[in-house]
Amino acid sequence: GSPTRILVVGHADTSGNAQYNIGLSNRRARTVADALVSQGVNGGVISLEGRGETQLARPTADGVREPLNRRATININF
């Protein structure tokens, strides 16, 4: 069947201030959602969240550039 809900969550590393990173993580999630739609996924089932630097994949001190923390996750429910 088709997905009933897709949640795209954007994340950022700790370089840049926390407020900037919220915006960055939102843009990251939007970019992934747009890519899914361009591949034929129904945009009506996609929800977006930006978590900024609040859920680091690799914990670092503030101000650290860490590629593993610059990511988006996709959760698909059927």
PDB file of N, H, CA, C and O in Angstrom:
ATOM      1  N   GLY A   1       0.815  -1.203   0.000  1.00  0.00           N
ATOM      2  CA  GLY A   1       0.000   0.000   0.000  1.00  0.00           C
ATOM      3  C   GLY A   1       0.848   1.252   0.000  1.00  0.00           C
ATOM      4  O   GLY A   1       2.077   1.195  -0.016  1.00  0.00           O
ATOM      5  N   SER A   2       0.174   2.368   0.018  1.00  0.00           N
ATOM      6  H   SER A   2      -0.824   2.413   0.030  1.00  0.00           H
ATOM      7  CA  SER A   2       0.851   3.657   0.056  1.00  0.00           C
ATOM      8  C   SER A   2       1.064   4.086   1.500  1.00  0.00           C
ATOM      9  O   SER A   2       0.308   3.690   2.387  1.00  0.00           O
ATOM     10  N   PRO A   3       2.099   4.901   1.739  1.00  0.00           N
ATOM     11  CA  PRO A   3       2.307   5.414   3.096  1.00  0.00           C
ATOM     12  C   PRO A   3       1.124   6.264   3.547  1.00  0.00           C
ATOM     13  O   PRO A   3       0.552   7.018   2.760  1.00  0.00           O
ATOM     14  N   THR A   4       0.765   6.132   4.826  1.00  0.00           N
ATOM     15  H   THR A   4       1.230   5.519   5.465  1.00  0.00           H
ATOM     16  CA  THR A   4      -0.294   6.960   5.394  1.00  0.00           C
ATOM     17  C   THR A   4       0.286   8.200   6.064  1.00  0.00           C
ATOM     18  O   THR A   4      -0.404   9.210   6.206  1.00  0.00           O
ATOM     19  N   ARG A   5       1.557   8.129   6.478  1.00  0.00           N
ATOM     20  H   ARG A   5       2.117   7.308   6.363  1.00  0.00           H
ATOM     21  CA  ARG A   5       2.212   9.276   7.108  1.00  0.00           C
ATOM     22  C   ARG A   5       3.708   9.109   6.954  1.00  0.00           C
ATOM     23  O   ARG A   5       4.251   8.027   7.180  1.00  0.00           O
ATOM     24  N   ILE A   6       4.367  10.178   6.571  1.00  0.00           N
ATOM     25  H   ILE A   6       3.926  11.056   6.387  1.00  0.00           H
ATOM     26  CA  ILE A   6       5.824  10.213   6.497  1.00  0.00           C
ATOM     27  C   ILE A   6       6.271  11.413   7.312  1.00  0.00           C
ATOM     28  O   ILE A   6       5.846  12.539   7.056  1.00  0.00           O
ATOM     29  N   LEU A   7       7.127  11.173   8.292  1.00  0.00           N
ATOM     30  H   LEU A   7       7.473  10.258   8.500  1.00  0.00           H
ATOM     31  CA  LEU A   7       7.668  12.243   9.127  1.00  0.00           C
ATOM     32  C   LEU A   7       9.135  12.435   8.770  1.00  0.00           C
ATOM     33  O   LEU A   7       9.940  11.514   8.906  1.00  0.00           O
ATOM     34  N   VAL A   8       9.477  13.642   8.311  1.00  0.00           N
ATOM     35  H   VAL A   8       8.822  14.390   8.201  1.00  0.00           H
ATOM     36  CA  VAL A   8      10.862  13.986   7.994  1.00  0.00           C
ATOM     37  C   VAL A   8      11.352  14.927   9.083  1.00  0.00           C
ATOM     38  O   VAL A   8      10.776  15.995   9.289  1.00  0.00           O
ATOM     39  N   VAL A   9      12.419  14.534   9.784  1.00  0.00           N
ATOM     40  H   VAL A   9      12.887  13.666   9.617  1.00  0.00           H
ATOM     41  CA  VAL A   9      12.961  15.329  10.878  1.00  0.00           C
ATOM     42  C   VAL A   9      14.360  15.786  10.513  1.00  0.00           C
ATOM     43  O   VAL A   9      15.242  14.970  10.246  1.00  0.00           O
ATOM     44  N   GLY A  10      14.557  17.098  10.504  1.00  0.00           N
ATOM     45  H   GLY A  10      13.841  17.761  10.721  1.00  0.00           H
ATOM     46  CA  GLY A  10      15.869  17.665  10.220  1.00  0.00           C
ATOM     47  C   GLY A  10      16.645  17.915  11.502  1.00  0.00           C
ATOM     48  O   GLY A  10      16.077  18.237  12.545  1.00  0.00           O
ATOM     49  N   HIS A  11      17.960  17.760  11.396  1.00  0.00           N
ATOM     50  H   HIS A  11      18.422  17.499  10.548  1.00  0.00           H
ATOM     51  CA  HIS A  11      18.863  17.965  12.530  1.00  0.00           C
ATOM     52  C   HIS A  11      20.045  18.820  12.085  1.00  0.00           C
ATOM     53  O   HIS A  11      20.342  18.905  10.893  1.00  0.00           O
ATOM     54  N   ALA A  12      20.714  19.448  13.041  1.00  0.00           N
ATOM     55  H   ALA A  12      20.472  19.378  14.008  1.00  0.00           H
ATOM     56  CA  ALA A  12      21.890  20.263  12.762  1.00  0.00           C
ATOM     57  C   ALA A  12      22.983  19.943  13.781  1.00  0.00           C
ATOM     58  O   ALA A  12      22.724  19.373  14.841  1.00  0.00           O
ATOM     59  N   ASP A  13      24.214  20.326  13.429  1.00  0.00           N
ATOM     60  H   ASP A  13      24.425  20.789  12.568  1.00  0.00           H
ATOM     61  CA  ASP A  13      25.290  20.188  14.420  1.00  0.00           C
ATOM     62  C   ASP A  13      25.311  21.438  15.308  1.00  0.00           C
ATOM     63  O   ASP A  13      24.419  22.281  15.211  1.00  0.00           O
ATOM     64  N   THR A  14      26.318  21.558  16.165  1.00  0.00           N
ATOM     65  H   THR A  14      27.042  20.873  16.243  1.00  0.00           H
ATOM     66  CA  THR A  14      26.327  22.655  17.144  1.00  0.00           C
ATOM     67  C   THR A  14      27.080  23.888  16.654  1.00  0.00           C
ATOM     68  O   THR A  14      27.192  24.864  17.396  1.00  0.00           O
ATOM     69  N   SER A  15      27.601  23.874  15.422  1.00  0.00           N
ATOM     70  H   SER A  15      27.510  23.081  14.819  1.00  0.00           H
ATOM     71  CA  SER A  15      28.201  25.104  14.896  1.00  0.00           C
ATOM     72  C   SER A  15      27.054  26.048  14.557  1.00  0.00           C
ATOM     73  O   SER A  15      26.014  25.607  14.069  1.00  0.00           O
ATOM     74  N   GLY A  16      27.227  27.313  14.806  1.00  0.00           N
ATOM     75  H   GLY A  16      28.072  27.672  15.203  1.00  0.00           H
ATOM     76  CA  GLY A  16      26.125  28.270  14.664  1.00  0.00           C
ATOM     77  C   GLY A  16      25.304  28.283  15.943  1.00  0.00           C
ATOM     78  O   GLY A  16      25.372  27.348  16.741  1.00  0.00           O
ATOM     79  N   ASN A  17      24.523  29.350  16.138  1.00  0.00           N
ATOM     80  H   ASN A  17      24.468  30.109  15.490  1.00  0.00           H
ATOM     81  CA  ASN A  17      23.755  29.426  17.383  1.00  0.00           C
ATOM     82  C   ASN A  17      22.492  28.571  17.288  1.00  0.00           C
ATOM     83  O   ASN A  17      22.082  28.155  16.205  1.00  0.00           O
ATOM     84  N   ALA A  18      21.895  28.323  18.436  1.00  0.00           N
ATOM     85  H   ALA A  18      22.228  28.660  19.317  1.00  0.00           H
ATOM     86  CA  ALA A  18      20.762  27.393  18.516  1.00  0.00           C
ATOM     87  C   ALA A  18      19.596  27.843  17.647  1.00  0.00           C
ATOM     88  O   ALA A  18      18.963  27.017  16.989  1.00  0.00           O
ATOM     89  N   GLN A  19      19.301  29.148  17.634  1.00  0.00           N
ATOM     90  H   GLN A  19      19.816  29.819  18.168  1.00  0.00           H
ATOM     91  CA  GLN A  19      18.171  29.648  16.842  1.00  0.00           C
ATOM     92  C   GLN A  19      18.431  29.438  15.353  1.00  0.00           C
ATOM     93  O   GLN A  19      17.533  29.015  14.625  1.00  0.00           O
ATOM     94  N   TYR A  20      19.639  29.728  14.893  1.00  0.00           N
ATOM     95  H   TYR A  20      20.369  30.072  15.484  1.00  0.00           H
ATOM     96  CA  TYR A  20      19.996  29.499  13.490  1.00  0.00           C
ATOM     97  C   TYR A  20      19.821  28.022  13.137  1.00  0.00           C
ATOM     98  O   TYR A  20      19.316  27.681  12.067  1.00  0.00           O
ATOM     99  N   ASN A  21      20.246  27.153  14.054  1.00  0.00           N
ATOM    100  H   ASN A  21      20.656  27.429  14.923  1.00  0.00           H
ATOM    101  CA  ASN A  21      20.207  25.714  13.777  1.00  0.00           C
ATOM    102  C   ASN A  21      18.782  25.165  13.692  1.00  0.00           C
ATOM    103  O   ASN A  21      18.544  24.176  12.998  1.00  0.00           O
ATOM    104  N   ILE A  22      17.834  25.794  14.389  1.00  0.00           N
ATOM    105  H   ILE A  22      18.027  26.597  14.952  1.00  0.00           H
ATOM    106  CA  ILE A  22      16.429  25.411  14.214  1.00  0.00           C
ATOM    107  C   ILE A  22      16.008  25.675  12.773  1.00  0.00           C
ATOM    108  O   ILE A  22      15.415  24.811  12.127  1.00  0.00           O
ATOM    109  N   GLY A  23      16.314  26.865  12.273  1.00  0.00           N
ATOM    110  H   GLY A  23      16.796  27.566  12.798  1.00  0.00           H
ATOM    111  CA  GLY A  23      15.976  27.191  10.890  1.00  0.00           C
ATOM    112  C   GLY A  23      16.668  26.275   9.903  1.00  0.00           C
ATOM    113  O   GLY A  23      16.066  25.825   8.929  1.00  0.00           O
ATOM    114  N   LEU A  24      17.947  26.000  10.163  1.00  0.00           N
ATOM    115  H   LEU A  24      18.436  26.365  10.955  1.00  0.00           H
ATOM    116  CA  LEU A  24      18.712  25.116   9.289  1.00  0.00           C
ATOM    117  C   LEU A  24      18.100  23.717   9.261  1.00  0.00           C
ATOM    118  O   LEU A  24      17.967  23.117   8.194  1.00  0.00           O
ATOM    119  N   SER A  25      17.735  23.206  10.410  1.00  0.00           N
ATOM    120  H   SER A  25      17.843  23.693  11.276  1.00  0.00           H
ATOM    121  CA  SER A  25      17.160  21.858  10.458  1.00  0.00           C
ATOM    122  C   SER A  25      15.803  21.820   9.764  1.00  0.00           C
ATOM    123  O   SER A  25      15.457  20.819   9.137  1.00  0.00           O
ATOM    124  N   ASN A  26      15.028  22.905   9.870  1.00  0.00           N
ATOM    125  H   ASN A  26      15.309  23.718  10.379  1.00  0.00           H
ATOM    126  CA  ASN A  26      13.757  22.980   9.144  1.00  0.00           C
ATOM    127  C   ASN A  26      13.995  22.972   7.632  1.00  0.00           C
ATOM    128  O   ASN A  26      13.282  22.290   6.897  1.00  0.00           O
ATOM    129  N   ARG A  27      14.994  23.727   7.167  1.00  0.00           N
ATOM    130  H   ARG A  27      15.573  24.282   7.764  1.00  0.00           H
ATOM    131  CA  ARG A  27      15.310  23.744   5.734  1.00  0.00           C
ATOM    132  C   ARG A  27      15.793  22.381   5.269  1.00  0.00           C
ATOM    133  O   ARG A  27      15.467  21.943   4.166  1.00  0.00           O
ATOM    134  N   ARG A  28      16.564  21.717   6.103  1.00  0.00           N
ATOM    135  H   ARG A  28      16.829  22.073   6.999  1.00  0.00           H
ATOM    136  CA  ARG A  28      17.063  20.382   5.756  1.00  0.00           C
ATOM    137  C   ARG A  28      15.898  19.408   5.588  1.00  0.00           C
ATOM    138  O   ARG A  28      15.869  18.631   4.633  1.00  0.00           O
ATOM    139  N   ALA A  29      14.944  19.448   6.507  1.00  0.00           N
ATOM    140  H   ALA A  29      14.968  20.079   7.283  1.00  0.00           H
ATOM    141  CA  ALA A  29      13.764  18.585   6.403  1.00  0.00           C
ATOM    142  C   ALA A  29      12.971  18.911   5.140  1.00  0.00           C
ATOM    143  O   ALA A  29      12.510  18.002   4.451  1.00  0.00           O
ATOM    144  N   ARG A  30      12.809  20.193   4.831  1.00  0.00           N
ATOM    145  H   ARG A  30      13.183  20.932   5.391  1.00  0.00           H
ATOM    146  CA  ARG A  30      12.064  20.609   3.646  1.00  0.00           C
ATOM    147  C   ARG A  30      12.738  20.115   2.369  1.00  0.00           C
ATOM    148  O   ARG A  30      12.060  19.679   1.438  1.00  0.00           O
ATOM    149  N   THR A  31      14.065  20.180   2.319  1.00  0.00           N
ATOM    150  H   THR A  31      14.616  20.534   3.074  1.00  0.00           H
ATOM    151  CA  THR A  31      14.796  19.712   1.143  1.00  0.00           C
ATOM    152  C   THR A  31      14.556  18.229   0.909  1.00  0.00           C
ATOM    153  O   THR A  31      14.361  17.800  -0.228  1.00  0.00           O
ATOM    154  N   VAL A  32      14.571  17.439   1.990  1.00  0.00           N
ATOM    155  H   VAL A  32      14.730  17.787   2.913  1.00  0.00           H
ATOM    156  CA  VAL A  32      14.324  16.001   1.867  1.00  0.00           C
ATOM    157  C   VAL A  32      12.881  15.745   1.439  1.00  0.00           C
ATOM    158  O   VAL A  32      12.630  14.896   0.583  1.00  0.00           O
ATOM    159  N   ALA A  33      11.940  16.469   2.026  1.00  0.00           N
ATOM    160  H   ALA A  33      12.145  17.158   2.721  1.00  0.00           H
ATOM    161  CA  ALA A  33      10.529  16.302   1.653  1.00  0.00           C
ATOM    162  C   ALA A  33      10.321  16.643   0.178  1.00  0.00           C
ATOM    163  O   ALA A  33       9.607  15.933  -0.530  1.00  0.00           O
ATOM    164  N   ASP A  34      10.937  17.720  -0.282  1.00  0.00           N
ATOM    165  H   ASP A  34      11.517  18.297   0.293  1.00  0.00           H
ATOM    166  CA  ASP A  34      10.811  18.109  -1.689  1.00  0.00           C
ATOM    167  C   ASP A  34      11.383  17.024  -2.595  1.00  0.00           C
ATOM    168  O   ASP A  34      10.833  16.751  -3.662  1.00  0.00           O
ATOM    169  N   ALA A  35      12.480  16.406  -2.176  1.00  0.00           N
ATOM    170  H   ALA A  35      12.927  16.627  -1.309  1.00  0.00           H
ATOM    171  CA  ALA A  35      13.072  15.322  -2.971  1.00  0.00           C
ATOM    172  C   ALA A  35      12.128  14.119  -3.032  1.00  0.00           C
ATOM    173  O   ALA A  35      11.995  13.491  -4.082  1.00  0.00           O
ATOM    174  N   LEU A  36      11.475  13.796  -1.918  1.00  0.00           N
ATOM    175  H   LEU A  36      11.583  14.307  -1.064  1.00  0.00           H
ATOM    176  CA  LEU A  36      10.520  12.689  -1.916  1.00  0.00           C
ATOM    177  C   LEU A  36       9.365  12.975  -2.866  1.00  0.00           C
ATOM    178  O   LEU A  36       8.957  12.104  -3.635  1.00  0.00           O
ATOM    179  N   VAL A  37       8.835  14.201  -2.814  1.00  0.00           N
ATOM    180  H   VAL A  37       9.166  14.909  -2.190  1.00  0.00           H
ATOM    181  CA  VAL A  37       7.723  14.573  -3.687  1.00  0.00           C
ATOM    182  C   VAL A  37       8.157  14.507  -5.152  1.00  0.00           C
ATOM    183  O   VAL A  37       7.389  14.074  -6.011  1.00  0.00           O
ATOM    184  N   SER A  38       9.387  14.936  -5.434  1.00  0.00           N
ATOM    185  H   SER A  38      10.011  15.287  -4.736  1.00  0.00           H
ATOM    186  CA  SER A  38       9.866  14.899  -6.818  1.00  0.00           C
ATOM    187  C   SER A  38       9.990  13.474  -7.339  1.00  0.00           C
ATOM    188  O   SER A  38      10.026  13.248  -8.549  1.00  0.00           O
ATOM    189  N   GLN A  39      10.056  12.508  -6.414  1.00  0.00           N
ATOM    190  H   GLN A  39      10.027  12.691  -5.431  1.00  0.00           H
ATOM    191  CA  GLN A  39      10.123  11.095  -6.790  1.00  0.00           C
ATOM    192  C   GLN A  39       8.746  10.428  -6.781  1.00  0.00           C
ATOM    193  O   GLN A  39       8.638   9.212  -6.938  1.00  0.00           O
ATOM    194  N   GLY A  40       7.696  11.233  -6.597  1.00  0.00           N
ATOM    195  H   GLY A  40       7.784  12.221  -6.470  1.00  0.00           H
ATOM    196  CA  GLY A  40       6.345  10.702  -6.710  1.00  0.00           C
ATOM    197  C   GLY A  40       5.619  10.438  -5.409  1.00  0.00           C
ATOM    198  O   GLY A  40       4.497   9.932  -5.424  1.00  0.00           O
ATOM    199  N   VAL A  41       6.236  10.770  -4.280  1.00  0.00           N
ATOM    200  H   VAL A  41       7.147  11.181  -4.268  1.00  0.00           H
ATOM    201  CA  VAL A  41       5.558  10.578  -2.992  1.00  0.00           C
ATOM    202  C   VAL A  41       4.493  11.666  -2.831  1.00  0.00           C
ATOM    203  O   VAL A  41       4.729  12.825  -3.171  1.00  0.00           O
ATOM    204  N   ASN A  42       3.329  11.292  -2.315  1.00  0.00           N
ATOM    205  H   ASN A  42       3.137  10.350  -2.038  1.00  0.00           H
ATOM    206  CA  ASN A  42       2.236  12.230  -2.065  1.00  0.00           C
ATOM    207  C   ASN A  42       2.622  13.196  -0.942  1.00  0.00           C
ATOM    208  O   ASN A  42       2.773  12.795   0.212  1.00  0.00           O
ATOM    209  N   GLY A  43       2.777  14.467  -1.298  1.00  0.00           N
ATOM    210  H   GLY A  43       2.654  14.792  -2.235  1.00  0.00           H
ATOM    211  CA  GLY A  43       3.167  15.468  -0.309  1.00  0.00           C
ATOM    212  C   GLY A  43       2.166  15.634   0.813  1.00  0.00           C
ATOM    213  O   GLY A  43       2.519  16.125   1.886  1.00  0.00           O
ATOM    214  N   GLY A  44       0.906  15.229   0.586  1.00  0.00           N
ATOM    215  H   GLY A  44       0.619  14.831  -0.285  1.00  0.00           H
ATOM    216  CA  GLY A  44      -0.123  15.371   1.604  1.00  0.00           C
ATOM    217  C   GLY A  44       0.088  14.498   2.827  1.00  0.00           C
ATOM    218  O   GLY A  44      -0.513  14.750   3.872  1.00  0.00           O
ATOM    219  N   VAL A  45       0.933  13.470   2.721  1.00  0.00           N
ATOM    220  H   VAL A  45       1.421  13.265   1.872  1.00  0.00           H
ATOM    221  CA  VAL A  45       1.169  12.596   3.873  1.00  0.00           C
ATOM    222  C   VAL A  45       2.475  12.936   4.599  1.00  0.00           C
ATOM    223  O   VAL A  45       2.829  12.283   5.581  1.00  0.00           O
ATOM    224  N   ILE A  46       3.189  13.959   4.116  1.00  0.00           N
ATOM    225  H   ILE A  46       2.902  14.490   3.319  1.00  0.00           H
ATOM    226  CA  ILE A  46       4.493  14.304   4.690  1.00  0.00           C
ATOM    227  C   ILE A  46       4.340  15.383   5.757  1.00  0.00           C
ATOM    228  O   ILE A  46       3.721  16.420   5.520  1.00  0.00           O
ATOM    229  N   SER A  47       4.909  15.128   6.936  1.00  0.00           N
ATOM    230  H   SER A  47       5.411  14.286   7.129  1.00  0.00           H
ATOM    231  CA  SER A  47       5.009  16.115   8.007  1.00  0.00           C
ATOM    232  C   SER A  47       6.485  16.421   8.223  1.00  0.00           C
ATOM    233  O   SER A  47       7.342  15.557   8.036  1.00  0.00           O
ATOM    234  N   LEU A  48       6.775  17.662   8.617  1.00  0.00           N
ATOM    235  H   LEU A  48       6.079  18.364   8.769  1.00  0.00           H
ATOM    236  CA  LEU A  48       8.152  18.103   8.816  1.00  0.00           C
ATOM    237  C   LEU A  48       8.372  18.562  10.249  1.00  0.00           C
ATOM    238  O   LEU A  48       7.484  19.141  10.875  1.00  0.00           O
ATOM    239  N   GLU A  49       9.568  18.293  10.756  1.00  0.00           N
ATOM    240  H   GLU A  49      10.289  17.822  10.247  1.00  0.00           H
ATOM    241  CA  GLU A  49       9.988  18.830  12.049  1.00  0.00           C
ATOM    242  C   GLU A  49      11.447  19.219  11.946  1.00  0.00           C
ATOM    243  O   GLU A  49      12.223  18.577  11.238  1.00  0.00           O
ATOM    244  N   GLY A  50      11.817  20.267  12.651  1.00  0.00           N
ATOM    245  H   GLY A  50      11.187  20.789  13.226  1.00  0.00           H
ATOM    246  CA  GLY A  50      13.216  20.653  12.772  1.00  0.00           C
ATOM    247  C   GLY A  50      13.614  20.620  14.231  1.00  0.00           C
ATOM    248  O   GLY A  50      13.009  21.300  15.061  1.00  0.00           O
ATOM    249  N   ARG A  51      14.621  19.840  14.546  1.00  0.00           N
ATOM    250  H   ARG A  51      15.112  19.288  13.872  1.00  0.00           H
ATOM    251  CA  ARG A  51      15.035  19.681  15.953  1.00  0.00           C
ATOM    252  C   ARG A  51      16.292  20.485  16.287  1.00  0.00           C
ATOM    253  O   ARG A  51      16.769  20.453  17.421  1.00  0.00           O
ATOM    254  N   GLY A  52      16.829  21.209  15.293  1.00  0.00           N
ATOM    255  H   GLY A  52      16.442  21.235  14.371  1.00  0.00           H
ATOM    256  CA  GLY A  52      18.026  21.997  15.564  1.00  0.00           C
ATOM    257  C   GLY A  52      19.163  21.123  16.048  1.00  0.00           C
ATOM    258  O   GLY A  52      19.445  20.071  15.474  1.00  0.00           O
ATOM    259  N   GLU A  53      19.817  21.575  17.120  1.00  0.00           N
ATOM    260  H   GLU A  53      19.588  22.429  17.586  1.00  0.00           H
ATOM    261  CA  GLU A  53      20.962  20.846  17.672  1.00  0.00           C
ATOM    262  C   GLU A  53      20.587  20.082  18.941  1.00  0.00           C
ATOM    263  O   GLU A  53      21.451  19.776  19.763  1.00  0.00           O
ATOM    264  N   THR A  54      19.283  19.771  19.100  1.00  0.00           N
ATOM    265  H   THR A  54      18.581  20.019  18.433  1.00  0.00           H
ATOM    266  CA  THR A  54      18.817  19.190  20.365  1.00  0.00           C
ATOM    267  C   THR A  54      18.956  17.677  20.448  1.00  0.00           C
ATOM    268  O   THR A  54      18.907  17.124  21.547  1.00  0.00           O
ATOM    269  N   GLN A  55      19.127  16.996  19.333  1.00  0.00           N
ATOM    270  H   GLN A  55      19.167  17.446  18.441  1.00  0.00           H
ATOM    271  CA  GLN A  55      19.216  15.526  19.358  1.00  0.00           C
ATOM    272  C   GLN A  55      20.411  15.092  18.523  1.00  0.00           C
ATOM    273  O   GLN A  55      20.257  14.610  17.401  1.00  0.00           O
ATOM    274  N   LEU A  56      21.579  15.265  19.070  1.00  0.00           N
ATOM    275  H   LEU A  56      21.704  15.657  19.982  1.00  0.00           H
ATOM    276  CA  LEU A  56      22.811  14.987  18.337  1.00  0.00           C
ATOM    277  C   LEU A  56      23.035  13.483  18.175  1.00  0.00           C
ATOM    278  O   LEU A  56      22.871  12.719  19.126  1.00  0.00           O
ATOM    279  N   ALA A  57      23.410  13.065  16.968  1.00  0.00           N
ATOM    280  H   ALA A  57      23.544  13.686  16.195  1.00  0.00           H
ATOM    281  CA  ALA A  57      23.774  11.661  16.742  1.00  0.00           C
ATOM    282  C   ALA A  57      25.128  11.371  17.397  1.00  0.00           C
ATOM    283  O   ALA A  57      25.337  10.300  17.966  1.00  0.00           O
ATOM    284  N   ARG A  58      26.037  12.334  17.308  1.00  0.00           N
ATOM    285  H   ARG A  58      25.867  13.204  16.846  1.00  0.00           H
ATOM    286  CA  ARG A  58      27.344  12.236  17.962  1.00  0.00           C
ATOM    287  C   ARG A  58      27.483  13.458  18.878  1.00  0.00           C
ATOM    288  O   ARG A  58      27.681  14.572  18.393  1.00  0.00           O
ATOM    289  N   PRO A  59      27.382  13.258  20.188  1.00  0.00           N
ATOM    290  CA  PRO A  59      27.464  14.400  21.108  1.00  0.00           C
ATOM    291  C   PRO A  59      28.785  15.149  20.959  1.00  0.00           C
ATOM    292  O   PRO A  59      29.857  14.546  20.904  1.00  0.00           O
ATOM    293  N   THR A  60      28.686  16.469  20.894  1.00  0.00           N
ATOM    294  H   THR A  60      27.816  16.960  20.938  1.00  0.00           H
ATOM    295  CA  THR A  60      29.863  17.331  20.804  1.00  0.00           C
ATOM    296  C   THR A  60      29.656  18.544  21.697  1.00  0.00           C
ATOM    297  O   THR A  60      28.553  18.805  22.177  1.00  0.00           O
ATOM    298  N   ALA A  61      30.738  19.275  21.909  1.00  0.00           N
ATOM    299  H   ALA A  61      31.634  19.063  21.519  1.00  0.00           H
ATOM    300  CA  ALA A  61      30.634  20.558  22.598  1.00  0.00           C
ATOM    301  C   ALA A  61      29.965  21.563  21.667  1.00  0.00           C
ATOM    302  O   ALA A  61      29.822  21.312  20.470  1.00  0.00           O
ATOM    303  N   ASP A  62      29.557  22.705  22.226  1.00  0.00           N
ATOM    304  H   ASP A  62      29.674  22.909  23.198  1.00  0.00           H
ATOM    305  CA  ASP A  62      28.949  23.742  21.411  1.00  0.00           C
ATOM    306  C   ASP A  62      29.974  24.278  20.412  1.00  0.00           C
ATOM    307  O   ASP A  62      31.159  24.402  20.723  1.00  0.00           O
ATOM    308  N   GLY A  63      29.499  24.592  19.214  1.00  0.00           N
ATOM    309  H   GLY A  63      28.537  24.491  18.962  1.00  0.00           H
ATOM    310  CA  GLY A  63      30.367  25.193  18.216  1.00  0.00           C
ATOM    311  C   GLY A  63      31.171  24.209  17.388  1.00  0.00           C
ATOM    312  O   GLY A  63      32.054  24.619  16.635  1.00  0.00           O
ATOM    313  N   VAL A  64      30.884  22.912  17.512  1.00  0.00           N
ATOM    314  H   VAL A  64      30.166  22.579  18.125  1.00  0.00           H
ATOM    315  CA  VAL A  64      31.660  21.886  16.801  1.00  0.00           C
ATOM    316  C   VAL A  64      30.965  21.497  15.502  1.00  0.00           C
ATOM    317  O   VAL A  64      29.772  21.194  15.491  1.00  0.00           O
ATOM    318  N   ARG A  65      31.726  21.511  14.405  1.00  0.00           N
ATOM    319  H   ARG A  65      32.695  21.758  14.414  1.00  0.00           H
ATOM    320  CA  ARG A  65      31.213  21.046  13.120  1.00  0.00           C
ATOM    321  C   ARG A  65      31.326  19.524  13.091  1.00  0.00           C
ATOM    322  O   ARG A  65      32.427  18.979  13.159  1.00  0.00           O
ATOM    323  N   GLU A  66      30.189  18.841  12.989  1.00  0.00           N
ATOM    324  H   GLU A  66      29.294  19.284  12.934  1.00  0.00           H
ATOM    325  CA  GLU A  66      30.162  17.374  13.005  1.00  0.00           C
ATOM    326  C   GLU A  66      29.218  16.875  11.921  1.00  0.00           C
ATOM    327  O   GLU A  66      28.000  16.979  12.066  1.00  0.00           O
ATOM    328  N   PRO A  67      29.771  16.329  10.826  1.00  0.00           N
ATOM    329  CA  PRO A  67      28.919  15.887   9.713  1.00  0.00           C
ATOM    330  C   PRO A  67      27.829  14.895  10.115  1.00  0.00           C
ATOM    331  O   PRO A  67      26.738  14.930   9.547  1.00  0.00           O
ATOM    332  N   LEU A  68      28.094  14.010  11.079  1.00  0.00           N
ATOM    333  H   LEU A  68      28.980  13.981  11.541  1.00  0.00           H
ATOM    334  CA  LEU A  68      27.077  13.019  11.468  1.00  0.00           C
ATOM    335  C   LEU A  68      25.846  13.672  12.087  1.00  0.00           C
ATOM    336  O   LEU A  68      24.765  13.082  12.090  1.00  0.00           O
ATOM    337  N   ASN A  69      26.002  14.885  12.611  1.00  0.00           N
ATOM    338  H   ASN A  69      26.879  15.365  12.609  1.00  0.00           H
ATOM    339  CA  ASN A  69      24.869  15.570  13.220  1.00  0.00           C
ATOM    340  C   ASN A  69      24.070  16.386  12.206  1.00  0.00           C
ATOM    341  O   ASN A  69      22.986  16.876  12.523  1.00  0.00           O
ATOM    342  N   ARG A  70      24.591  16.534  11.000  1.00  0.00           N
ATOM    343  H   ARG A  70      25.472  16.136  10.742  1.00  0.00           H
ATOM    344  CA  ARG A  70      23.879  17.243   9.925  1.00  0.00           C
ATOM    345  C   ARG A  70      23.128  16.203   9.115  1.00  0.00           C
ATOM    346  O   ARG A  70      23.672  15.624   8.174  1.00  0.00           O
ATOM    347  N   ARG A  71      21.870  15.968   9.484  1.00  0.00           N
ATOM    348  H   ARG A  71      21.428  16.439  10.248  1.00  0.00           H
ATOM    349  CA  ARG A  71      21.161  14.839   8.896  1.00  0.00           C
ATOM    350  C   ARG A  71      19.658  15.078   8.921  1.00  0.00           C
ATOM    351  O   ARG A  71      19.159  15.999   9.569  1.00  0.00           O
ATOM    352  N   ALA A  72      18.958  14.220   8.195  1.00  0.00           N
ATOM    353  H   ALA A  72      19.363  13.472   7.668  1.00  0.00           H
ATOM    354  CA  ALA A  72      17.499  14.161   8.288  1.00  0.00           C
ATOM    355  C   ALA A  72      17.126  12.684   8.415  1.00  0.00           C
ATOM    356  O   ALA A  72      17.757  11.814   7.815  1.00  0.00           O
ATOM    357  N   THR A  73      16.099  12.425   9.199  1.00  0.00           N
ATOM    358  H   THR A  73      15.586  13.132   9.687  1.00  0.00           H
ATOM    359  CA  THR A  73      15.576  11.068   9.313  1.00  0.00           C
ATOM    360  C   THR A  73      14.201  11.033   8.679  1.00  0.00           C
ATOM    361  O   THR A  73      13.493  12.040   8.650  1.00  0.00           O
ATOM    362  N   ILE A  74      13.827   9.874   8.172  1.00  0.00           N
ATOM    363  H   ILE A  74      14.402   9.056   8.196  1.00  0.00           H
ATOM    364  CA  ILE A  74      12.524   9.690   7.528  1.00  0.00           C
ATOM    365  C   ILE A  74      11.837   8.498   8.188  1.00  0.00           C
ATOM    366  O   ILE A  74      12.353   7.381   8.152  1.00  0.00           O
ATOM    367  N   ASN A  75      10.678   8.736   8.787  1.00  0.00           N
ATOM    368  H   ASN A  75      10.259   9.644   8.816  1.00  0.00           H
ATOM    369  CA  ASN A  75       9.870   7.663   9.370  1.00  0.00           C
ATOM    370  C   ASN A  75       8.638   7.496   8.500  1.00  0.00           C
ATOM    371  O   ASN A  75       7.905   8.455   8.258  1.00  0.00           O
ATOM    372  N   ILE A  76       8.411   6.279   8.031  1.00  0.00           N
ATOM    373  H   ILE A  76       9.007   5.500   8.227  1.00  0.00           H
ATOM    374  CA  ILE A  76       7.311   5.984   7.125  1.00  0.00           C
ATOM    375  C   ILE A  76       6.330   5.037   7.806  1.00  0.00           C
ATOM    376  O   ILE A  76       6.708   3.952   8.247  1.00  0.00           O
ATOM    377  N   ASN A  77       5.061   5.457   7.889  1.00  0.00           N
ATOM    378  H   ASN A  77       4.754   6.338   7.530  1.00  0.00           H
ATOM    379  CA  ASN A  77       4.003   4.589   8.435  1.00  0.00           C
ATOM    380  C   ASN A  77       3.106   4.131   7.298  1.00  0.00           C
ATOM    381  O   ASN A  77       2.755   4.915   6.415  1.00  0.00           O
ATOM    382  N   PHE A  78       2.738   2.852   7.327  1.00  0.00           N
ATOM    383  H   PHE A  78       3.024   2.216   8.044  1.00  0.00           H
ATOM    384  CA  PHE A  78       1.819   2.291   6.347  1.00  0.00           C
ATOM    385  C   PHE A  78       0.513   1.916   6.998  1.00  0.00           C
ATOM    386  O   PHE A  78      -0.393   1.424   6.326  1.00  0.00           O
TER     387      PHE A  78
END
